[in-house]
Amino acid sequence: MLSPQVVFQIVLLFFVLVTIHEWGHFYFAKRAGILVREFAIGFGPKLFSFIRGETRYTLRLLPIGGFVRMAGEDPEIVHIQPGQTIAVSLEQGRVKRIYLDQLDQRTNVIQGTAERIDLERELSVQLDVGGEKLSYAVHPQAFMIAKGKETQIAPWDRQFGSKTVGQRALSIFAGPFMNFILAFVLYVVVMFLAGMPTNVKIDRVEPDSPALKAGLQAGDVITRVNGTPIGSDPSELTGLIRESANKKMEWTVLRGGKEQMLHVTPEIKEQTALVGVRLTSDKRSTGVGEALEGGWTNMVQATKLILTGFKTLVLGQFTLDDLGGPVRIVEVTSEHASAGLPQYTFWAASMSLYLGIFNLLPFPALDGSRLVFLGFEAVRGRPVDPNRESMVHFVGFAMLMLLMIAVTYNDILRLIKG
């Protein structure tokens, strides 16, 4: 049973990673002058929403991502056909609201038959009001009202497609980029939380192990192995152990202020040379330069591991059990959250990095695929047919949802079977 604190940490992780990603899209879209209709965390039915400025902010039921809906990306507002009866209200001589239904209940409006209307470029409407032709300019932030819902119009210069390839590419790339920034910041924070090791020390000696037989004890500080100084890097020691399977090693340890020399012979277990110790270290405060360098190093190493994992997927060298969905992510996140703040922060950094890299994959429905389409447009000098691009993204999204359902089902079976 998860504790309330762990549940909070899991929810916080999801919320922060998705929010920072979508905020990147949102911020650079707004900077480019694009009308952002919705900023959503989650998918599916709305749980909570409010409007601020031109944007509706929503929290949705399914915690599997989020989206920023920009004007021009999805089918826009209902089109008004010539001959359709509508009503308009004016503000300082310009149309500010266009009513499509319940016209008899509207007050302080002008009702007539639409003869000509352009809500994208000319921003004008011509009405036949009792046989009289009346023309009005339309406010660029006018609203259309139908079925109790208000939708702001989107003039062409406020739509995603009207912007340059560079502006659109930046608004798309900004989502993953914000995840990369967050990952680096968190990796640096981990360096401050964990501190810098000053030595390599034995935390525990396993029963009936080569280390126990050699006389090693918890608290021993390992200074040299086979004449090689160990310093504060445990990887130096583990590397020497791997190279010395079934070979006698000479360990120099500091115990009670005095050096002692012991001989240890690693044994092969599960195809790996082991001596049976768990390592730890004494720590000191981390300097700013050390934190920045260590954070960058951790980020580079994690990136290599993630890319190696994606390579395995592309080559098909995996089984369904190797994949994990939301259930598995919650399970692993709870383990890291229970392990302490440094471990939880490191996991959050790695998840943010993974989210950024994953979204840049050139798979339909992901940011990487949208950037590929923009690249085609830049080379060809004209955009790909929006309907065809939308269909590609729709199919890709459906495939991702099917995969997520499959791995989630597999995760649940794995939990049931223990």
Sequence and secondary structure as in RCSB ss.txt:
>XXXX:A:sequence
MLSPQVVFQIVLLFFVLVTIHEWGHFYFAKRAGILVREFAIGFGPKLFSFIRGETRYTLRLLPIGGFVRMAGEDP
EIVHIQPGQTIAVSLEQGRVKRIYLDQLDQRTNVIQGTAERIDLERELSVQLDVGGEKLSYAVHPQAFMIAKGKE
TQIAPWDRQFGSKTVGQRALSIFAGPFMNFILAFVLYVVVMFLAGMPTNVKIDRVEPDSPALKAGLQAGDVITRV
NGTPIGSDPSELTGLIRESANKKMEWTVLRGGKEQMLHVTPEIKEQTALVGVRLTSDKRSTGVGEALEGGWTNMV
QATKLILTGFKTLVLGQFTLDDLGGPVRIVEVTSEHASAGLPQYTFWAASMSLYLGIFNLLPFPALDGSRLVFLG
FEAVRGRPVDPNRESMVHFVGFAMLMLLMIAVTYNDILRLIKG
>XXXX:A:secstr
   HHHHHHHHHHHHHHHHHHHHHHHHHHHHTT  EEEEEEEEEEEEEEEEETTEEEEEEEEEEEEEEEETTTS 
 S    TT EEEEEEETTEEEEEE S GGG  S EEEEEEEEESSSS EEEEEETTEEEEEEEEEEEEEEETTEE
EE   GGGSGGGS HHHHHHHHHHHHHHHHHHHHHHHHHHHHHH EE S EEEEE TTSHHHHHT  TT EEEEE
TTEE TT HHHHHHHHHTTTTS EEEEEEETTEEEEEEE  EEETTEEE  EEEE  EE   HHHHHHHHHHHHH
HHHHHHHHHHHHHHTT   GGG   HHHHHHHHHHHHHT HHHHHHHHHHHHHHHHHHHTS  TTSHHHHHHHHH
HHHHHSS   HHHHHHHHHHHHHHHHHHHHHHHHHHHHHHHH 
